[in-house]
Amino acid sequence: MIMTGAALRMGPVPILFVLLALLAAPPGLSGAETPPAGPDVTPEMTVRLTPSIGVAYVSYDQYTAVFFRGEVLLNRQTVVMAVVELCATMDNGWSTTCSPTALVFSYSTYGEFQVTVSVPPRTLASEVGVLTVVAQETTGAVTSRTDVEANVTVFPYHMLRLYYGATSKNVVPGGKVNFSVDVQNLGNEDDSYVLTIWNTDRLMREGWQVEMVQPAVDTIPPNATMRFEVYVTAPREPILPGAWCDVNIEVKSRKSVARAPYASGTVGFRVNLAGNPLEYPLVELIIVAAVLVAAAASLVYWRRWRKRKTRAIDVEEEKR
């Protein structure tokens, strides 16, 4: 360190005080420059949408409208004349309508508008759209722009359709027939289904056996189908020929069971007994009974004829 003559004359202690004073001095006194704080930046206007998340209750064949209420606030004390143009768009291409498309402010700083989003039918419940509203203000030669966003979600709905072939089949005693039921998912989310046979107890009491084979896949996506197989076995010894049974089936959507009304479909199948009538026990009994009755009637008739014949012979002998 190089010291001047004056510093040497001050000695080490005054020099230490000078250094401490320089370190404790304000920045302005020490020569350092502090950048001034930036001005508060307030946006020219504020745009709000209510609600922030709209829910679309879509259906299978109709468009659904979702409504948003919009507000525009100009962030200044007085406004002599200003025009704010509004433009609403959806990122997924859904149709939008903004009313009005322009707000005119004259000695006012607040305005309202409405946006309508049209959601197509059969839109999947997993889809989420983003609504963007752009507001552009023109005041004289000055133009400012701001935007706001909101989400549109899709509420799930459940619907099904049943496909099947012949609803009536013939079967011999002890034979088995099957019916196929295809279920198509017409809802907008994955779903599974349960098949119920209404009259199982009555069919079992009458000797019919009904069994159902579930599909290998439990859940199917929208527009896909799943197949149920229903097997009906006729009693081995039915009472009468021409007997028949009805199998009444209901198919329900599992995900809609907790809601009312739930998605369901019904179908009925008929099974007719066919074959040789002599194979039925009651027919055999009736035939045997008829033969016995005929034999008894013949015996009675023969006895009466024999008795009349005997009397006629006796009368002829007495005349002689």
SVG drawing of the C-alpha trace seen along z (x, -y; Angstrom):
<svg xmlns="http://www.w3.org/2000/svg" viewBox="-145 -16 150 143">
<polyline fill="none" stroke="black" stroke-width="0.4" points="0.0,0.0 1.3,-3.4 0.5,-6.2 0.9,-10.0 2.8,-12.1 -0.4,-13.4 -1.7,-10.0 1.6,-9.0 1.3,-12.0 -2.3,-10.9 -1.0,-7.6 -2.8,-4.2 -5.7,-4.9 -7.2,-7.9 -6.8,-5.9 -8.9,-3.1 -11.7,-5.5 -11.7,-6.9 -12.0,-3.5 -14.9,-2.6 -16.7,-5.9 -16.4,-5.2 -17.9,-1.7 -20.9,-2.9 -21.7,-5.9 -25.0,-5.9 -24.7,-4.6 -25.2,-8.1 -22.3,-9.5 -20.0,-6.6 -20.6,-7.2 -22.6,-3.9 -25.7,-4.2 -28.9,-2.3 -31.3,-1.8 -34.7,-3.5 -37.7,-1.3 -39.8,-0.5 -43.2,-2.2 -46.3,-0.2 -47.7,1.4 -51.5,1.7 -53.2,3.4 -55.4,1.2 -58.4,3.4 -59.5,6.5 -61.6,9.3 -63.4,12.0 -65.4,15.1 -67.9,16.8 -67.8,19.7 -64.2,20.6 -65.2,24.2 -68.4,24.9 -70.0,28.3 -71.6,29.7 -74.4,32.2 -74.2,33.7 -76.6,36.3 -76.5,38.8 -78.2,36.8 -78.4,33.1 -76.0,30.2 -75.6,28.8 -75.0,25.1 -72.7,23.9 -73.0,20.3 -70.4,18.0 -70.9,14.5 -68.2,12.0 -67.1,8.7 -64.8,6.0 -63.4,3.3 -61.4,0.4 -58.7,-0.4 -58.7,-4.2 -60.6,-7.0 -62.6,-8.4 -63.4,-7.3 -64.7,-9.7 -65.1,-7.2 -63.7,-3.7 -64.5,-0.6 -63.6,2.9 -63.9,5.6 -64.5,9.2 -63.5,12.5 -64.2,16.0 -62.7,19.2 -62.3,22.8 -59.0,24.7 -60.8,27.9 -62.9,26.2 -66.3,26.1 -68.6,23.4 -68.8,20.2 -71.0,17.1 -70.1,13.9 -72.8,11.3 -72.2,8.5 -69.0,8.6 -68.1,5.0 -68.6,2.9 -68.8,-0.9 -67.8,-2.8 -68.9,-6.4 -68.2,-7.9 -68.3,-4.3 -65.6,-1.8 -67.7,1.4 -69.4,3.6 -70.9,7.2 -71.1,9.8 -72.1,13.5 -70.3,16.3 -72.1,19.5 -70.2,22.7 -72.0,25.3 -70.7,28.8 -71.4,31.5 -73.5,34.6 -71.6,37.8 -68.6,35.8 -66.5,38.1 -66.5,37.4 -62.7,37.3 -62.5,34.3 -61.8,30.9 -62.0,27.7 -60.3,24.3 -62.3,21.2 -60.3,18.0 -61.9,14.6 -59.7,11.8 -60.6,8.2 -59.0,5.4 -59.6,1.8 -59.1,-1.1 -59.0,-4.6 -58.0,-7.1 -54.7,-5.9 -53.9,-3.7 -54.8,0.0 -54.5,2.4 -55.3,6.2 -55.9,8.7 -57.4,12.2 -59.0,14.6 -59.5,18.4 -62.1,20.9 -62.4,24.7 -65.4,26.7 -65.7,30.2 -68.1,32.9 -70.4,34.7 -70.8,38.5 -74.0,40.0 -74.9,43.6 -77.0,45.3 -77.2,48.7 -78.7,50.5 -79.5,54.3 -79.1,56.4 -80.4,60.0 -81.5,62.5 -84.5,64.8 -86.6,64.4 -88.4,67.8 -86.9,71.3 -88.1,74.9 -86.6,77.6 -87.2,81.3 -87.6,82.6 -84.2,82.4 -82.7,80.3 -80.9,77.0 -81.1,73.8 -79.1,70.6 -79.8,66.9 -77.2,64.2 -77.6,60.6 -75.2,57.9 -75.0,54.8 -73.6,51.6 -72.3,48.8 -73.9,45.6 -72.7,43.5 -69.7,41.2 -67.4,43.1 -66.3,46.7 -69.1,48.8 -69.9,52.4 -73.2,54.2 -75.1,56.7 -77.8,59.1 -80.7,60.2 -83.3,62.9 -86.6,61.8 -88.4,65.1 -85.7,67.6 -87.6,69.0 -90.7,69.8 -88.8,71.4 -87.0,73.6 -90.2,74.7 -91.5,75.8 -88.4,77.8 -86.6,75.4 -82.9,74.6 -81.5,71.2 -77.8,70.2 -75.9,67.2 -72.4,66.8 -70.7,63.5 -68.4,61.9 -64.6,62.2 -64.2,58.4 -65.9,56.7 -65.7,53.0 -66.1,51.6 -65.4,48.1 -68.1,45.9 -69.6,47.4 -68.1,50.9 -70.3,54.0 -70.2,57.0 -72.0,60.3 -74.0,62.3 -75.0,65.9 -78.2,67.3 -78.8,71.1 -82.2,72.7 -82.6,76.4 -86.1,78.0 -87.3,80.5 -86.6,84.1 -90.2,85.2 -92.5,82.4 -96.2,82.8 -97.8,81.9 -96.7,81.3 -96.9,77.7 -95.7,76.3 -93.5,73.2 -91.6,70.8 -90.7,67.1 -87.3,65.9 -87.4,62.2 -84.1,60.4 -83.0,56.9 -79.6,55.4 -78.4,52.5 -75.5,50.1 -73.4,50.6 -72.2,47.0 -75.8,45.6 -77.4,47.8 -76.9,45.1 -78.7,42.5 -82.4,42.3 -83.4,43.2 -80.7,45.7 -79.7,46.9 -81.3,50.3 -82.9,52.4 -85.2,55.5 -85.7,58.4 -87.9,61.5 -87.2,65.0 -89.7,67.9 -88.8,71.6 -91.5,74.0 -91.5,77.7 -91.5,79.8 -91.1,83.5 -93.2,86.7 -96.3,86.3 -96.1,90.0 -92.8,89.2 -94.7,87.1 -95.8,89.1 -99.2,87.5 -100.0,88.3 -99.1,91.9 -101.3,91.9 -104.2,90.4 -103.9,93.0 -103.7,95.9 -106.7,94.5 -108.6,94.1 -107.8,97.7 -109.0,99.0 -112.2,97.0 -112.9,98.3 -112.2,101.9 -114.5,101.5 -117.2,100.0 -116.8,102.9 -117.1,105.4 -120.2,103.8 -121.8,103.7 -120.8,107.4 -122.4,108.4 -125.6,106.6 -125.7,108.1 -125.1,111.6 -127.8,111.1 -130.4,110.0 -129.4,112.9 -129.9,115.4 -133.3,114.0 -134.3,114.3 -133.3,117.9 -135.2,118.7 -138.4,117.1 -138.1,119.2 -137.8,122.4 -140.9,121.5 -143.0,121.0 -142.1,124.4"/>
</svg>
